[in-house]
Amino acid sequence: MKYIFIIYTSILFIFLPIHGFTQETGTPGKGEGILQFLKRFERTKPEHYTQFMELNKSKLDKNNGLRLGVKYTLPPMNREGNEPLFGEKLAKYTIESDELKEACFYLVSGAGGPDPGAIGVLQGHQLHEDEYAYDIMLRLARTLMSKGAKVHIIIQDAADGIRDDKFLATGDRETCMGDPIPLNQVQRLKQRCDKINTLFRKDKEAYRRAIFIHLDSRSESKQIDVFFYHYEGSAKGKHLANTLQDVFNKKYDKHQPNRGFSGTVNTRDLYVIKQTLPVAVFLELGNIQNSRDQQRFLLNDNRQALANWICEGLTQDFRHYSK
């Protein structure tokens, strides 16, 4: 469709505070289409168009065109957030949308502090579960926050940040939101559950989910896919786990069509998903001992892909419960 671009000087702007940000509106000019209208307000990214359609679907005509004299809500301009835990280079991030503005996540990476978790070896380098799970968890946090979500990073390392190295340096600096992590396993798990539950009682978002990210350790010959666990009796936990599994299935069909995906959804009586108040899922991202699975964690692009896919599943689950 061709649009005639006509500039009018009598453009109406209204600023209203919504969810802590100013919401801008405007009226279209005669013959102006959606793309031209958005361009006039410097909203030129694909996500701006998508957000505009979601915000104004009830105001468009039967052909999804603009109506003269109607005030349309503009998608928010990109905003910046800052999270030092992401590291100096990535601490600042762009809030590209408010898609998850009513969602709250509690992210926990496996092991940490005095416990390195599962350990693999490659080319003389030790691969520690806590380092790779932590990097993937940070990437997931950053991706969720770019969509406007509230994110609590439960396990923290003030020095590491998001890293692109193949072999991640090991250490025991991780804390549970500033508190030393106990060596005793039960105390360690209780500490992170208590922290989540304290935050949960204060948070007001209707959609709140806890995500536990781990790597498994099996025999070197055992290649496994991503497994998803939820607590028995948790219908919402099951729905989330199934949604995540479905996303991973589709991603593998697209990127590795001849490989297939065998990751399953199961119930497990795990302490952390049993004792946390929010709906929780527990992810095992692969076997840190297996050379093929190791590529899933060693390459920074793969770690980011895992974070992106998990974020996509969480977003779909959020939409399901926000209808």
Secondary structure by P-SEA (a helix, b strand, c coil): cbbbbbbbcbbbbbbbbcccbbbbbbbbcccccaaaaaaaaccccaaaaaaaaaaccccccccccccccbbbbbcccbbbbbbcccccccccccccccccccbbbbbbbccccccccbbbbcccbbbbaaaaaaaaaaaaaaaaaaabbbbbbcccccccccccccbbbbbcccccccccccccaaaaaaaaaaaaaaaaaaccccbbbbbbbbcccccccccccbbbbbccccaaaaaaaaaaaaaaaaaaaaccccccccbbbbbbbccccccccccbbbbbccccccaaaaaacccaaaaaaaaaaaaaaaaaaaaaaac
